[in-house]
Amino acid sequence: MEVNTDYDVIVIGGGPAGSSVASILAREGRRVVLFEKERFPRHHIGESLMTDTYFTFQRMGLLEKLRQSPFVRKYSVQFANSAGKESRPFYFFEASHHEAAVTWQVTRSEFDLMLIEHAAEQGATVYQETSIRRVLFEEERAYGVEALMTDGSLQQFQAPVVVDATGQTAMLSNKFGWRVRDPKLKKAVLYSYFKGAHREPDLNGGATLVLRTPKGSNGWFWYIPLENDITSVGVVADPEYLYKDRGKDLAKIFYEEIEKCESCRWRVSDATRTDKIYSILDYSYRSKSCAGDGFILIGDAYGFLDPIYSSGVLLALKMAELAADSIHDAFNHNDFSGARLGQYQSKLDKGIESMRKLVYAFYNEGFSFAGFLRKNPDQRVNIISLLMGDVFKEGVDDIYGPMAEFADIPPPLYEQLDGSLIDLEKAAAEEGLSAKYRYYDDRVLQESVE
C-alpha cells in the first residue's frame, strides 16, 4: 500500500469546521491534506450565521469573497411569542459598532463549496469523494489514516496530527465512547424552502425570525431569508409532539404546524414551496474530550447544540481557530500529546455552556426576552452579544444570575449527568429512526414530494 508522509496535518471532513481549520493552517505555513467523502456542493441545513464568524473569516482571508457574494445580509434577530406578539428586532449594532455587526444568511450548499475551494486556494491539498476507512493508531496515538481514493486504491497518509471534522458521524468520539448526550435537548425538525414569502423592508428584510408555536408544543419556527427570494422555514419541537399518532405524511404535519403558528402562516400564505420536506432528529451532545494523542475533534465531531440561535457554524469556526492554535503550539514544542492538543477545551466548553444556558432558557414554558428585559433592561447588550455569538466575552455570563428568576438555568453538562454516554445509532434505533446525517430513515417516514 502506498504511504504518503508529505503532510503535517490530516483533516477528515470538508464541512465548515474542517475546511476552516485547513484554510487557517495552510495559510499559516502548515502542509495540510483534507479528505471529504462527498462531492460539493451538497445540501445541508444551517443557513444563518452569527456575526462573530466575521473574525474567523478575516483570519481565513474569506471576507472579500463573502462581501461579493449574493448572500443576504443579516442585521438582527427577532422573536415572536406563542400568541404571535413580535419583539422589536435585536440589532447587532446596538452592541457593536464594528463592521462585524452585520453578517450573512447563506445557502449552505454554496457557502460550504466556497469554504472547501478556499482551503485549496490557501494551499491545502483537497480530496473530495474520498472516504477514510480508518484512523491509524499505534497503541492510543493517532499517526495517520487509510483512504479509499477515487481510483479505487487504498492509500495511507501519515502525519503528526489528525483532525476529526467528520460531523455527527464523529468517527473518533464514537471509537472511544466519549459522546455524552444532553438529557433534555432532543428535538425533531421539519423544514423546506419557499419562494415569494413575506420580507420586511430595509434592514429587517434579512433578519432571522424565531417564531414560537402555540403553548403545549414547546416548539418554534425558524424563518431565514436567502438569496433569489428563497426563504428557509422549519419547525422544531419535541418528537413526541411532532410525530406521535400523526402518520407519515410529512407535508401534512408541516402545514398543520404552519397553520397553528400565525406569525409563520401569514408570511408564507402567498409563497410557493420549492423543495421537498426534510426531516431531522436533533440530539444535543458533547464529547468528553476534544483531543487525544495525535488527534483533535472539532465541529459536530466534538459536539452539537440545539439550533435555536444558529450557533452551529460559529462554534465550528471557533473550534477550527482554537484547534489551529493548539496545532501550531504542538509543532513549536514537538509535543503532540492529547494534553497539549486539547489545551483549549476549558475555554471552548465555557463558550458552549454560555450558549447552552440561553437555549435552556428559551425552552422554559412562558419565558420571553421581552419579559426578562422589562425587569433587567441593563442586560440587553449581553443578550445581543450572545445572539451575535460573542460567547467568550468576559462578563457575558452575568446575564444568567438575574435570568434564573425567569427560567431554569442548567449546571454544566458534565455536572448534571450520571456518566452515561450516548450511542446515537442505538438511541435512534429505539425510536425506529436512523441517526445517519440526522435524517429520518425513509423506510419509516417517507419524505413528501407533494
N, C-alpha and C positions, 0 to 999 in steps of 0.2 A: 504493500500500500504506500502510495506517495505521501511523504511527510514534508510539510511546509513550516519553516521556522522563521519566516521573514517579518513577523509582526510582534509588536509589544502588547497589543490588546486585541482580544477577540470579543465581538459583540454579537449576541444571539437575539435577533428580533429587530425589525426596522420601523416600529411604531415611533411615536413622539419621544419616548424615553431613549430607545436605542439609537435612533438617528441623531438625536441631540447630543448624547454623550460622544458618539462617533465624530460629529462635527467639531465639538469643542476640543477633543483630544487631538484630532488630526490637525486642526488649525494651530494648535499649540505645540506641534512638533512630534507627536507620537505616531507610530506606524500602526494603523488600525485596519482591521478587516471586519466587515459586518455581513451577517447572513440573515436573510429574510425568506421564509418558506413560501410566501405568496408573491404574486406579481402585482405591483402597484400600477394604477390606482385600484383601490378596492373599497367597498362600502364599510363605514364604521360610524358609530354613534359618538356624540360628544362634541358638538359644534361650537359651543360658547366658550370663549377664552376669558380668563381672569386677567386683569390689567398687569399684574406683577410678572406675567410671562415676558413682558417687554424687555426686562433686564437680561434674561437668558437669550432672547432673540438678538439683543445687542451684542452679547459675548460671542454668539454664533456667527455674527455678520449677516443676519437674515432680515433685518428691519427694512432695508430698501425694497426687497422683494415683496414684503407684506404691504408696504406703502403703495406699491404699484399694482397690487392685486385687485381683483374686483370684489373682494370680501367686504361685507357690510361693517361699518364702524359701530362700535358699542360704547355708549357713554354712561349707561346706567343699568340698574336692576329695579324692577317694580314688582310689588306683591298685591294680590287680591285675596281677601279673606273668604271664608266659606259662604258668606252671604252675598258675595260679589262686590263688596266695597273695596275700592282700589286705593292703595297708598300713593302718596306723591313719590316720584322717582328718587332713588338714591343715586345721585350723580357722583361719579368718582372724583370729579374736580372739586367737590366740597372738601375732600380730604387731601388732595394733592394737586398742585398747580404745574406739575411736570407733564411733558408730552405723554408719559406712561399712563396718564389718567384716561386715555382713550385706547380701546383695544379692538379686536375683530371678532365677528361671528363667521366661522369658517365652514365650508363644505369639507368634511374630513377626508374624503377621497382625494380631493385636490390639495388640501393642506398637507396630508401625510406624504403625498407624492413630492411636494415641494421640499419637505424635510429630508427625505431619503436621497433625492437628487442633490440637495445642498451638501449633504455629508460627502457624497462622491466628489463634488466640486472642491471641497476643502481638503481633499487628499485621501479620504478613506477608500479602501477597496470594498466595493459593494457587490454581493452576490444575491440576486433575487431568485425566487423559485428554487431555493436550495435548503434542504432540510438538515437539521442537526440530529443525527441518530443518537448520539450520547455525548456527554461531557466526560473527558478523560481524567481519571484520578489516580494518583499514587498515594495509597492509604487515603487520607482525607483531604489531600491537597489537589486542587484542580490544576491541570497543566495544558489543557487543550480540548479540542473537540474532534469528533468524527463526522464529516459532512458528506451527504449524498449530493453530488454535483449534477448539473443539468444534463451532462452526457452519460449519466448512469454510473459513473465511477465513484468509489469511496475514497476520500482523502482525509488525512489527518492534518490539522493545523495546531501548532503548539505555540504558546505564549505565556508570559508570566502572569497575565490577568485575563480571566474570562468574565464578561459582564452578561448576566442573565436579564434580558429585557423581553422575555417570552410572553408578556401579558398574563392573562389569567390561566394560561397553561402552567405558569410558574414552575418551570422544569426543576430547578434546584430546591426551591422551598418544598415542593412535593417529595423530592428524593429524600430529604432529611426529615420530613414530617414536621415542618416548622409552622405551618399555616394555622392561625388562630382566628376563629370566626367571631365577629361581633354578635353578642347574644340577642340584640334587639333589631338590628338593621338588616332585614331580609325583605326585599320588595320585588314585585312583579311590574313589568313595564310593557305597554303597548304604544307604538309610535308610527308615524308616517309623515308624508310631506304634502303640502298644499300650495297651489298656485293661485294668486289673487286674494289671499287672506288680508284682513284689515291691517293697516300700518298707520301709526300716528305720524303727524308731520314733524319735520325738523329733527332735533336731536333725539326725540323719543322714538323715532322710527326704527332705531337699531337696538332698542332695549331688550334685554332678556326679561320675560314676564314669568312669574311664578304664581299660578292661579290655583288656590285651594279648591278641592272638591267639597261637596256638601258634608256636613257633620255626619260622623258614623263611618265614613270611608277611610279617614286618616290618610288621604291621598292628595295629589296635586297634579296640575298640568304644567309642562314647560311649553313656552311659545317663543321660538327663536327665529328671527328674520334672517334669511340668507340672500345671496345674490340671485339675480334673474327672477325676482318676485316670488321666490320659493320660501315657505316658512316650515320649519320643523316643529311638529306638535306631538307631544307624548304625554301619556298619563302614567303616574307612578302610584302604586297602592299596595296594601298587604295582599299577598297571593290568595289568601283565604277569601278576601272580599272580591277580588277581581275575577277569579275563575270558578270558585266553588258553585256547583249546580247551575252553571250558565252555558253549558255546551262548549262546542269547539269552534264556533263561528267568531273569529277574532274581529272581523269588521262590525258585526252586530254588537259585541261587547264594547268596542272602541266608540262607536257612535252613541250608544246608550250613555256612556260616561260623558261624552261631549254635551249631550242634551242636558245632563244634570248640572253641568258647570256653566252657568250663564256667562261668565267672563270669557270663556272659550267659545261657547256656542255662537254668539253673535259675531265674533271675529272671523269664524270660518264659514258662516252661513252662505256667503256668496262665492266661496272658493271651490276649486276643483282638486280632488286628491290626485297626485301624480305618481304615486308609488304604492307598493303593497303595504300591508300592515306587518310590522316587525314585532316580535315578542322576545322579551329578555327576562331572565331571573337574576336579580342582583343580590349577591351576598357581599356584605362588607366584611373585610378580613384584613389581617396583617401578619407578616412573618415574624417569628420570634427573634430572628437575627437578619441583618441586612448584608452580611458578608461572612465568608469563611476563608480558609487559607487558599489564596489564589483566585477567589471569585467574589463578585458583588451582585446583589439583586437590586434592580431599580424598576420604577413604574409599577404596573399592576403585578409584576412578578414579585414585588415586595408587599404591596397592599392595595386594596381598593376601598374607596369610601363612597357612600351614597351620593348620587349626582346632584342633589338639590341645589348646591351652589356652584356647580360646574368646576369643581376643583381638580378633576382628573388630569387634564393636560398640564395644569400648573404644577401639581405635585410631581408629575413625570419629569417635567423640565427642571424643577428644583433638585430632584434626586439625581438627574443627569449632571448637574453642576457640582453637587456635593461629591458624587462619585468620581468625577473627573479630578477634582482637587485631591481626593484621597489617593487616587491612582498616581498622580504626579508625586505626591508625598512618598508613596511606596517606592517609586523608582529612585527618588532622591536619597532614600535610606537603604535601598536594596533590601526591603523588608515587605514581603507580600503576605504577611500573616493576616488572619481574619481580624485581629485586634486593630491593626493599623488601617487596613482597608475599610473596616466598619466604624472608624472613629467618629463618623458624623451621625450615628444612629440616634443619640440622645437629642441632638438638635432637630433632626428630621421628625422624630416621634412627637416632640413638643409642638412642632408646627401642625402635624396631622391632628393631634389632640385639640388644638385650638379650633380647627375646623369641625372636628367631630362633635364637640360640645355644642356648636351652633346648629349642627344637624339635629342633635337630640332635642334641642330647644324647639325647633320648628315642629317636630312630630308630637310635642306635648299638645293635647287637645285644648283648644282655646287660646294658645299662645299667639300673640301678634307683635310685630315690631312696633306698630303704632302705639299699642297699649304700653309696652315697655318704655318707649321714648317719651310718652306723656309724663311719666314719673321720673325718667332719667334722661332728660334732653342733652346732658353733657356727654352721653355715650354715643351720640350719633356718629361722630368721627370714627370711633372704634368699630362700630358696625360696618361703616363704609370701608374701613381698612380691611376688615375680614372679607367683605364681599369683593374687594379688589385682589385678595389673595396674599395680603401682607401679613402672613401668619407667623413670621419670625420677628415681627416688630416688638421692641421692648414695651411692655405695658399693655399690649392689646388684650391680654387675658384679664385685665382688670374689669372687663365688662361682665365677667361671669359671677362676681360677687353679688352685685345688685340683680342680675338676671335670675339668680337662684330663687328669688321671691316669686317669679313668674313661671318657672319651668324647672323640671328635674335636670340637674347638670351632672353628667356621669363622672365617676372617677376614671383614671386612665384605663384603657382596655385591659392591659395585663393584670391590673389590680382587681378587676371585678370577675375574673374567670376562675374556674376550678382547675385550670391547667390543661383542660381538654383541647384537642386540636381538631381541625376540620378537614374532612376528606370531601371535597366538593362533588366528586363523582358519586360517592355513596349518598351524600345528603340529597343530591338531585334525584338519584335513582329511587329514593324512598318516596318521592313525590311523582314518580313516573316521568321525570324530566332528564334532559341531557345538559351537563354543565359546560360542554364544549362551546367555546365562544359565547357563553351565557345565553345561547339561543335555545328555545324550547325544541324538543325533539319533534320533527314534523310528523312522526307516527302518532304523536299524542295530540298535538294541536296543529292543525293544518293552517298554514299561512293563507290568508284570504287574498284572492286576486280580483275581488269584486271592484 
